[in-house]
Each structure stands twice: as C-alpha cells, then as structure tokens.
Amino acid sequence: MLMYRIADPGTGFKFSELEHAAISHMPDSPTEHDDIRREKGLRPGGFGLLMTKASVDELLYNEAQNEVVFVKYLDE
C-alpha cells in the first residue's frame, strides 16, 4: 500500500462551495464546471480532485478539509 498525507495550513474548503470544480458536478456532465470557471474569469481546469479520486483507492479528508490522506493498494 502507498499512503500519502498532505496538509495545507489554510482554513480548508467545503465541497458545496466548489461549483467551479468538476468533482462537484454529475458524472454525466464532466465539463459543466467550465462554464462556471469562464463566468468567474478562472483559467481552464478544475479536474484535480476528480482525477485524484479516480487514481486512488481511498481519499480521506479531515473535518476542515485542509488535510487529506491518499491510499493506493498495490497488487502482489
């Protein structure tokens, strides 16, 4: 198993406030967030959490969501 822990000194975030990120939208509309990013003047992107979630077996956040543990189980 590989396990990584990343801690950010900031206040964290709430998924409900990430309308500009792909992870906050339904799987059948993975680019819906692009319109929101464009309206807010943000650069293209917003796929980081979605790609990470798809690459690991477990993604665990603390309550404030300013710390995350990624877990990837390895085959023998």
N, C-alpha and C positions, 0 to 999 in steps of 0.2 A: 504494500500500500504506500502511496505517496500522499503526504499531507502537508499543506501549506497554510500558514496563518498570516493574514495581512491586517494590520491595524492602522487606522487613519486617525490623526489627532483631532480631526474636525468633529462636528456635532452629529454626523451621520445623515441618514436620509430616510424617507418613507416611500415605499413602492407606489403608494397612491399619489405621490407628488412627482412621479417620473413619467408624465404623459409624453415627454419628448424622447422616451426610450422604447425600443422595440419590445422589451420584456413586459411592458405594461399593456400590450395590445393582444388581441386574439391571434392564435397561430395561423388562422386563415387570412389575416391581413398584416403580414410582417413588415410592410413598408408604410403603414398608416401614419407612423410617427414622423415620417419625412415631411409631410405637410405641416405638422406642428413645429418641427425644427425650422422649416423655412419661414413660417409666420413669426417665430421668435428671433429670427436672424442668426440661428445657430448653424454651424458648419454641418455637412452631412456626417452621419454616424449614428450612434445610439444603439449599436449592436453588441457592445462589450459584455453586458450581463447575460444576454441571450446566448452568445457564443460560449461564454464560460460555463453556463448551466448545461449546455449541450455536450461539453467536453469532459465533465467530471461526473462522478457517481453521487457525490453529496456536496451541497453548498449550504453551509450553516452560518447564520448571522447572529450576532448578539442583539439584545433588545434595541439599542440605539442605531443599529445597523451601520456602525462605523468600524466594525471588526468582522472578518469573515474567515472561515476555515473551508478550504477546498480539499476534498478527499477523492482520490482515484485509486481503485482497487486493481491490482496487477494480476494477470493470469500466471500460473506456474509454467 
